Amino acid sequence: MSIDKDIPSRIQSKNLKCTLILTLIIHLLLLLDHPPAFADEKSIGIIIAGDIKYYRDVQNIFMSKLNREGYADRVKVIVQTPYPDDISLSNALRKLIAIDVDVIVTYGAPATVAAYNEKTKIPIVYADVYESVASRLKAANITGISSKLPISSLLRYLRGIAPVKTLGIVYSSGEEDSAYQSKELYKLAGLYGLKVEPINLQGRRNIKTVLSNRKIDAIIITHSCMASMVFSDIEDFAKTHRIPIASLMPGRNFIIALYANPKELGEKSAERVIKILNGMSPDRISRTCASDTELIFNLKEAVSIGFDIPVELVTEATRLIK
C-alpha cells in the first residue's frame, strides 16, 4: 500500500481555507451589527431657521435615531440657527460649505431653498418642505421628506367652530411654502364668500400692532418660520380679542393645529443621512412625502374664548387638549 506524502499538507491547506472563510464570516457579521468605521471623522451641518421649537423637536428625534444606529458619537454635528431671511441663511450655509461638511440637513422651505440656491455639491437632506416647493428643487445632490397638508380641511374645521366673515391669513411672502399656502387659502375663502385680511410678515415687525389695525373673525397661520417666531404675540392678541386661531404649525394656544408628525420627519431624515454617510449618492435615495399628519383640537382654549368644537369634528382629531 502506497502512502500519499502530501496528505498532511492538503489537510493543513484545507484547515487554512476553513479558517479564512470563518474569519470572513465573522467580519461580515460584525459589519451587520455595527456601522462601518469611517476613515476620517464625518460631519453633518444642520440649519434650523429661526431656531423654532417645532424644528428643534424634529432635530432631537433626528439625533435620537442617529444614536440608536450607533452614529451620534461618531460624527460631528454643527447646528446653525440663522434668522429666516435670505442673507442670514446664505451666511450660515456658506460657513458649513467652507468647512466642507459631508451632508447638510435643512428643516423647512426657507433653509432648503437657500441651500439649493448655493449650488453646492455637498449632499442636502431636507425635511418638512411643502410638496409643491420640494418638487421644483431638481438636483442630483438633494433628497428628503416633504409635507402636504389638507388646507381645505383646516378652513372647514375653523368655520365649523366659529362664524367667520373676515379671515386673517398670516404668511410670509419671502417663504415659498407660506406664500403658496396663502394663495390656496385666498381661493378657498373666495369659494365660501369670505373676506380676507392678508398679514404679510416681512422682517422684525410688531405683529400686535399689525393685527390691531385689522377687523377679523378668525386667523389661519400658514407654515412660516417668521410666524413661528411671533407665535406668542399672535396668541396673546387672539386670546384678548377672543379670536380663534388655526395653524399649519404647532403652537401653544391654537384651537386647531395641523402639521406633519415631527417623529416621522426626524427619523426619515436620519435614515437618509446614514445612507449618505455610508457612501450612497442622494440621487439614489428616493424623495418621499410625510404620511403621518397630526390634527390637534384644543378644547380647553376653545372654551376659554367662548367657542365649542362640535363632536363630529372632534372625532377627526389625532389628539385632544382638554
SENUTI-250161 format. One record per residue (C-alpha): residue number from 1; residue in one letter; x, y, z. Coordinates in steps of 0.2 Angstrom, whole numbers, plus 2048, in hexadecimal, padded with zeros to 3 digits. Example, Ala and Ser with C-alpha at 12.3 -4.5 7.8 and 13.67 -1.06 7.14 Angstrom:
REM residues 2
+-----+------+-----+-----+-----+
: pos : code :  px :  py :  pz :
+-----+------+-----+-----+-----+
:   1 :    a : 83E : 7EA : 827 :
:   2 :    s : 844 : 7FB : 824 :
+-----+------+-----+-----+-----+
***
This chain:
REM residues 322
+-----+------+-----+-----+-----+
: pos : code :  px :  py :  pz :
+-----+------+-----+-----+-----+
:   1 :    m : 800 : 800 : 800 :
:   2 :    s : 807 : 811 : 7FB :
:   3 :    i : 806 : 820 : 806 :
:   4 :    d : 802 : 831 : 7FF :
:   5 :    k : 80F : 83C : 807 :
:   6 :    d : 805 : 84C : 803 :
:   7 :    i : 7F6 : 848 : 80E :
:   8 :    p : 7FC : 852 : 81D :
:   9 :    s : 800 : 861 : 812 :
:  10 :    r : 7EE : 85F : 80A :
:  11 :    i : 7E6 : 85E : 81B :
:  12 :    q : 7F0 : 86E : 821 :
:  13 :    s : 7EB : 877 : 811 :
:  14 :    k : 7D8 : 872 : 813 :
:  15 :    n : 7D9 : 878 : 826 :
:  16 :    l : 7E0 : 889 : 820 :
:  17 :    k : 7D2 : 88B : 814 :
:  18 :    c : 7C5 : 887 : 821 :
:  19 :    t : 7CD : 893 : 82D :
:  20 :    l : 7CD : 8A1 : 820 :
:  21 :    i : 7BB : 89E : 81B :
:  22 :    l : 7B6 : 89E : 82E :
:  23 :    t : 7C0 : 8AE : 831 :
:  24 :    l : 7B7 : 8B6 : 822 :
:  25 :    i : 7A6 : 8B1 : 828 :
:  26 :    i : 7AA : 8B8 : 839 :
:  27 :    h : 7AF : 8C9 : 832 :
:  28 :    l : 79F : 8C9 : 827 :
:  29 :    l : 795 : 8C6 : 836 :
:  30 :    l : 79D : 8D4 : 840 :
:  31 :    l : 79A : 8E0 : 832 :
:  32 :    l : 788 : 8DC : 832 :
:  33 :    d : 787 : 8DF : 845 :
:  34 :    h : 791 : 8EF : 845 :
:  35 :    p : 793 : 8FD : 839 :
:  36 :    p : 7A3 : 8FE : 82F :
:  37 :    a : 7B1 : 908 : 836 :
:  38 :    f : 7B5 : 918 : 82C :
:  39 :    a : 7C6 : 91B : 827 :
:  40 :    d : 7C4 : 92E : 82B :
:  41 :    e : 7B8 : 936 : 837 :
:  42 :    k : 7A7 : 939 : 82E :
:  43 :    s : 79E : 949 : 831 :
:  44 :    i : 78C : 94F : 82F :
:  45 :    g : 786 : 961 : 82E :
:  46 :    i : 775 : 965 : 834 :
:  47 :    i : 76B : 975 : 830 :
:  48 :    i : 75C : 979 : 83B :
:  49 :    a : 755 : 989 : 835 :
:  50 :    g : 74F : 995 : 843 :
:  51 :    d : 754 : 987 : 850 :
:  52 :    i : 741 : 983 : 851 :
:  53 :    k : 73B : 976 : 85D :
:  54 :    y : 733 : 96B : 850 :
:  55 :    y : 743 : 968 : 847 :
:  56 :    r : 74D : 966 : 857 :
:  57 :    d : 741 : 958 : 85B :
:  58 :    v : 744 : 950 : 84A :
:  59 :    q : 757 : 952 : 84D :
:  60 :    n : 756 : 949 : 85E :
:  61 :    i : 74D : 93B : 855 :
:  62 :    f : 75A : 93B : 847 :
:  63 :    m : 769 : 93A : 854 :
:  64 :    s : 760 : 92C : 85E :
:  65 :    k : 75F : 922 : 84E :
:  66 :    l : 771 : 925 : 84A :
:  67 :    n : 775 : 91F : 85C :
:  68 :    r : 76B : 90F : 85B :
:  69 :    e : 774 : 90B : 84B :
:  70 :    g : 785 : 90E : 853 :
:  71 :    y : 78A : 91E : 84A :
:  72 :    a : 787 : 92C : 856 :
:  73 :    d : 797 : 92B : 85E :
:  74 :    r : 7A1 : 928 : 84E :
:  75 :    v : 79C : 937 : 844 :
:  76 :    k : 79E : 949 : 848 :
:  77 :    v : 78E : 953 : 847 :
:  78 :    i : 78E : 966 : 844 :
:  79 :    v : 77E : 96F : 847 :
:  80 :    q : 77A : 980 : 83F :
:  81 :    t : 76B : 98A : 845 :
:  82 :    p : 76A : 999 : 839 :
:  83 :    y : 75C : 9A6 : 838 :
:  84 :    p : 751 : 9A0 : 82A :
:  85 :    d : 756 : 9AD : 81D :
:  86 :    d : 760 : 9AA : 80D :
:  87 :    i : 770 : 9B3 : 813 :
:  88 :    s : 771 : 9AA : 824 :
:  89 :    l : 76D : 999 : 81D :
:  90 :    s : 77A : 99B : 80F :
:  91 :    n : 787 : 9A0 : 81C :
:  92 :    a : 783 : 991 : 827 :
:  93 :    l : 784 : 985 : 818 :
:  94 :    r : 794 : 98C : 811 :
:  95 :    k : 79C : 989 : 822 :
:  96 :    l : 797 : 976 : 821 :
:  97 :    i : 79D : 976 : 80F :
:  98 :    a : 7AE : 97E : 814 :
:  99 :    i : 7B1 : 970 : 820 :
: 100 :    d : 7AC : 963 : 813 :
: 101 :    v : 79F : 959 : 81E :
: 102 :    d : 79A : 948 : 816 :
: 103 :    v : 788 : 94C : 816 :
: 104 :    i : 77C : 95B : 819 :
: 105 :    v : 76C : 959 : 822 :
: 106 :    t : 75F : 966 : 820 :
: 107 :    y : 74E : 968 : 829 :
: 108 :    g : 740 : 972 : 81F :
: 109 :    a : 73F : 97A : 80F :
: 110 :    p : 749 : 98A : 812 :
: 111 :    a : 759 : 980 : 817 :
: 112 :    t : 757 : 973 : 80A :
: 113 :    v : 754 : 980 : 7FC :
: 114 :    a : 763 : 98A : 802 :
: 115 :    a : 76E : 97A : 802 :
: 116 :    y : 768 : 976 : 7F0 :
: 117 :    n : 76C : 987 : 7EA :
: 118 :    e : 77E : 986 : 7F0 :
: 119 :    k : 781 : 979 : 7E2 :
: 120 :    t : 78D : 96F : 7EE :
: 121 :    k : 791 : 95D : 7EA :
: 122 :    i : 790 : 958 : 7FC :
: 123 :    p : 781 : 94C : 7FE :
: 124 :    i : 771 : 954 : 805 :
: 125 :    v : 763 : 94B : 80F :
: 126 :    y : 754 : 956 : 812 :
: 127 :    a : 745 : 953 : 81E :
: 128 :    d : 734 : 95B : 81E :
: 129 :    v : 734 : 965 : 80E :
: 130 :    y : 723 : 967 : 806 :
: 131 :    e : 721 : 95A : 7F8 :
: 132 :    s : 71E : 967 : 7EB :
: 133 :    v : 72E : 970 : 7EF :
: 134 :    a : 738 : 960 : 7F1 :
: 135 :    s : 733 : 95A : 7E0 :
: 136 :    r : 73C : 969 : 7D8 :
: 137 :    l : 74D : 966 : 7E0 :
: 138 :    k : 755 : 95B : 7D3 :
: 139 :    a : 767 : 956 : 7D6 :
: 140 :    a : 771 : 946 : 7D8 :
: 141 :    n : 777 : 94B : 7E9 :
: 142 :    i : 766 : 94E : 7F1 :
: 143 :    t : 75A : 942 : 7F9 :
: 144 :    g : 74E : 942 : 808 :
: 145 :    i : 73C : 941 : 80F :
: 146 :    s : 72F : 94E : 80B :
: 147 :    s : 71E : 952 : 812 :
: 148 :    k : 70D : 954 : 80B :
: 149 :    l : 6FF : 95A : 816 :
: 150 :    p : 6EC : 95B : 812 :
: 151 :    i : 6EA : 96E : 813 :
: 152 :    s : 6D8 : 96D : 80E :
: 153 :    s : 6D4 : 962 : 81D :
: 154 :    l : 6DD : 96E : 829 :
: 155 :    l : 6D1 : 97C : 822 :
: 156 :    r : 6C2 : 970 : 824 :
: 157 :    y : 6C6 : 96D : 836 :
: 158 :    l : 6C8 : 97F : 83A :
: 159 :    r : 6B7 : 984 : 832 :
: 160 :    g : 6AF : 975 : 83C :
: 161 :    i : 6B5 : 97D : 84C :
: 162 :    a : 6B2 : 990 : 849 :
: 163 :    p : 6A8 : 99B : 83E :
: 164 :    v : 6B5 : 9A2 : 832 :
: 165 :    k : 6B2 : 9B1 : 826 :
: 166 :    t : 6C3 : 9B8 : 826 :
: 167 :    l : 6D2 : 9AD : 827 :
: 168 :    g : 6E3 : 9B2 : 82C :
: 169 :    i : 6F1 : 9A9 : 822 :
: 170 :    v : 702 : 9AA : 82A :
: 171 :    y : 710 : 9A6 : 81E :
: 172 :    s : 721 : 9AB : 818 :
: 173 :    s : 723 : 9B0 : 806 :
: 174 :    g : 736 : 9AC : 807 :
: 175 :    e : 732 : 999 : 80B :
: 176 :    e : 72D : 990 : 7FC :
: 177 :    d : 722 : 983 : 805 :
: 178 :    s : 71A : 990 : 810 :
: 179 :    a : 716 : 99B : 801 :
: 180 :    y : 70F : 98C : 7F7 :
: 181 :    q : 704 : 987 : 806 :
: 182 :    s : 6FD : 999 : 807 :
: 183 :    k : 6F8 : 998 : 7F5 :
: 184 :    e : 6EF : 988 : 7F8 :
: 185 :    l : 6E6 : 990 : 806 :
: 186 :    y : 6E1 : 99F : 7FC :
: 187 :    k : 6D9 : 994 : 7EF :
: 188 :    l : 6D0 : 98A : 7FC :
: 189 :    a : 6CA : 999 : 805 :
: 190 :    g : 6C3 : 9A0 : 7F5 :
: 191 :    l : 6B9 : 990 : 7F3 :
: 192 :    y : 6B1 : 992 : 804 :
: 193 :    g : 6AE : 9A5 : 801 :
: 194 :    l : 6BA : 9AA : 80F :
: 195 :    k : 6C3 : 9BA : 80F :
: 196 :    v : 6D6 : 9B8 : 812 :
: 197 :    e : 6E2 : 9C3 : 81C :
: 198 :    p : 6F4 : 9BF : 816 :
: 199 :    i : 701 : 9C1 : 824 :
: 200 :    n : 712 : 9C0 : 81B :
: 201 :    l : 721 : 9BE : 827 :
: 202 :    q : 730 : 9C6 : 820 :
: 203 :    g : 73E : 9C8 : 82C :
: 204 :    r : 73D : 9CD : 83F :
: 205 :    r : 72C : 9D5 : 840 :
: 206 :    n : 721 : 9D8 : 84F :
: 207 :    i : 714 : 9CB : 84B :
: 208 :    k : 708 : 9D1 : 858 :
: 209 :    t : 708 : 9E2 : 850 :
: 210 :    v : 704 : 9DB : 83F :
: 211 :    l : 6F6 : 9D0 : 846 :
: 212 :    s : 6EE : 9DE : 850 :
: 213 :    n : 6EB : 9E8 : 840 :
: 214 :    r : 6E1 : 9D9 : 838 :
: 215 :    k : 6CF : 9D4 : 83B :
: 216 :    i : 6CF : 9C1 : 83A :
: 217 :    d : 6C4 : 9B3 : 841 :
: 218 :    a : 6D1 : 9A5 : 840 :
: 219 :    i : 6E3 : 9A2 : 83C :
: 220 :    i : 6EC : 995 : 832 :
: 221 :    i : 6FF : 994 : 833 :
: 222 :    t : 708 : 98D : 825 :
: 223 :    h : 718 : 982 : 826 :
: 224 :    s : 724 : 990 : 829 :
: 225 :    c : 734 : 992 : 833 :
: 226 :    m : 731 : 9A5 : 835 :
: 227 :    a : 720 : 9A1 : 83C :
: 228 :    s : 727 : 994 : 848 :
: 229 :    m : 733 : 9A1 : 84F :
: 230 :    v : 724 : 9AC : 854 :
: 231 :    f : 718 : 99E : 859 :
: 232 :    s : 716 : 9A4 : 86B :
: 233 :    d : 712 : 9B6 : 866 :
: 234 :    i : 704 : 9B0 : 85A :
: 235 :    e : 6FD : 9A4 : 867 :
: 236 :    d : 6FC : 9B2 : 874 :
: 237 :    f : 6F3 : 9BE : 868 :
: 238 :    a : 6E7 : 9B0 : 863 :
: 239 :    k : 6E3 : 9AB : 875 :
: 240 :    t : 6E0 : 9BE : 87A :
: 241 :    h : 6D4 : 9C0 : 86B :
: 242 :    r : 6CD : 9AF : 86C :
: 243 :    i : 6D2 : 9AA : 85A :
: 244 :    p : 6D4 : 998 : 856 :
: 245 :    i : 6E5 : 993 : 84E :
: 246 :    a : 6E8 : 984 : 842 :
: 247 :    s : 6FA : 980 : 83D :
: 248 :    l : 704 : 976 : 831 :
: 249 :    m : 712 : 975 : 83F :
: 250 :    p : 711 : 970 : 851 :
: 251 :    g : 70E : 97D : 85E :
: 252 :    r : 70A : 980 : 870 :
: 253 :    n : 6F8 : 987 : 870 :
: 254 :    f : 6F1 : 983 : 85F :
: 255 :    i : 6E0 : 97C : 85E :
: 256 :    i : 6E5 : 971 : 84F :
: 257 :    a : 6F6 : 96C : 849 :
: 258 :    l : 6FA : 961 : 83A :
: 259 :    y : 70C : 95C : 836 :
: 260 :    a : 717 : 94E : 831 :
: 261 :    n : 71C : 942 : 83F :
: 262 :    p : 72E : 948 : 845 :
: 263 :    k : 732 : 936 : 849 :
: 264 :    e : 730 : 930 : 837 :
: 265 :    l : 73A : 93F : 831 :
: 266 :    g : 748 : 93D : 83D :
: 267 :    e : 74A : 92A : 83A :
: 268 :    k : 748 : 92A : 827 :
: 269 :    s : 755 : 938 : 826 :
: 270 :    a : 761 : 92E : 831 :
: 271 :    e : 75F : 91F : 826 :
: 272 :    r : 764 : 929 : 817 :
: 273 :    v : 773 : 930 : 81F :
: 274 :    i : 779 : 91F : 825 :
: 275 :    k : 778 : 919 : 813 :
: 276 :    i : 782 : 928 : 80D :
: 277 :    l : 78F : 926 : 81A :
: 278 :    n : 792 : 914 : 814 :
: 279 :    g : 795 : 91A : 803 :
: 280 :    m : 784 : 919 : 7FA :
: 281 :    s : 781 : 928 : 7EE :
: 282 :    p : 771 : 933 : 7F2 :
: 283 :    d : 76A : 930 : 7E0 :
: 284 :    r : 768 : 91D : 7E5 :
: 285 :    i : 75E : 921 : 7F4 :
: 286 :    s : 74C : 924 : 7F1 :
: 287 :    r : 743 : 934 : 7F6 :
: 288 :    t : 733 : 931 : 7FF :
: 289 :    c : 725 : 93A : 807 :
: 290 :    a : 720 : 939 : 819 :
: 291 :    s : 711 : 92E : 81C :
: 292 :    d : 70E : 931 : 82F :
: 293 :    t : 704 : 941 : 832 :
: 294 :    e : 700 : 947 : 843 :
: 295 :    l : 6EF : 950 : 845 :
: 296 :    i : 6EE : 958 : 856 :
: 297 :    f : 6DE : 960 : 85E :
: 298 :    n : 6E0 : 96A : 86D :
: 299 :    l : 6D0 : 968 : 876 :
: 300 :    k : 6D6 : 972 : 885 :
: 301 :    e : 6DB : 981 : 87B :
: 302 :    a : 6CB : 981 : 871 :
: 303 :    v : 6C0 : 981 : 881 :
: 304 :    s : 6CB : 98F : 889 :
: 305 :    i : 6C7 : 99B : 87A :
: 306 :    g : 6B5 : 996 : 879 :
: 307 :    f : 6B4 : 989 : 86B :
: 308 :    d : 6AF : 976 : 86A :
: 309 :    i : 6B6 : 969 : 85F :
: 310 :    p : 6A9 : 95E : 858 :
: 311 :    v : 6AA : 94C : 85B :
: 312 :    e : 6AA : 947 : 849 :
: 313 :    l : 6BB : 951 : 847 :
: 314 :    v : 6C2 : 94B : 857 :
: 315 :    t : 6C1 : 939 : 851 :
: 316 :    e : 6CD : 93E : 843 :
: 317 :    a : 6DB : 943 : 84E :
: 318 :    t : 6EB : 939 : 852 :
: 319 :    r : 6EC : 942 : 863 :
: 320 :    l : 6E1 : 94C : 86E :
: 321 :    i : 6E7 : 959 : 87B :
: 322 :    k : 6DA : 95A : 889 :
+-----+------+-----+-----+-----+
***
